Amino acid sequence: GKIKQFRGIATRYDRKPENYLAALKLASLRIWLKSYESAA
């Protein structure tokens, strides 16, 4: 559900699969870092 907060991923404006996957990885990394910082 948190991935949907990133509008570019939720609406998938970018049609190239490589760019979509890269954006998905970046969003996941940001979510993971935020949760890691709050746990530390």
C-alpha positions as CSV (number, residue, x, y, z in Angstrom):
1,G,0.0,0.0,0.0
2,K,2.8,2.4,0.7
3,I,4.1,2.1,-2.9
4,K,0.9,3.7,-4.1
5,Q,1.9,6.9,-2.3
6,F,4.4,7.4,-5.1
7,R,2.2,8.9,-7.9
8,G,4.5,7.9,-10.8
9,I,4.4,4.3,-9.8
10,A,0.7,4.2,-8.9
11,T,-0.4,5.7,-12.3
12,R,2.6,4.2,-14.2
13,Y,3.1,7.1,-16.6
14,D,6.4,5.6,-17.8
15,R,5.8,2.8,-20.3
16,K,9.4,1.4,-20.4
17,P,9.7,-1.6,-18.1
18,E,13.2,-0.7,-17.1
19,N,12.3,2.7,-15.9
20,Y,9.2,1.4,-14.1
21,L,11.3,-1.2,-12.3
22,A,13.9,1.4,-11.4
23,A,11.3,3.7,-9.9
24,L,9.7,0.8,-8.0
25,K,13.1,-0.1,-6.5
26,L,13.8,3.5,-5.5
27,A,10.4,3.9,-3.9
28,S,10.9,0.6,-2.0
29,L,14.3,1.7,-0.9
30,R,13.0,5.0,0.5
31,I,10.2,3.2,2.4
32,W,12.7,0.7,3.8
33,L,15.1,3.4,4.8
34,K,12.4,5.4,6.6
35,S,11.3,2.3,8.5
36,Y,14.9,1.4,9.3
37,E,15.6,4.9,10.7
38,S,12.6,4.9,12.9
39,A,13.5,1.5,14.3
40,A,17.1,2.5,15.1
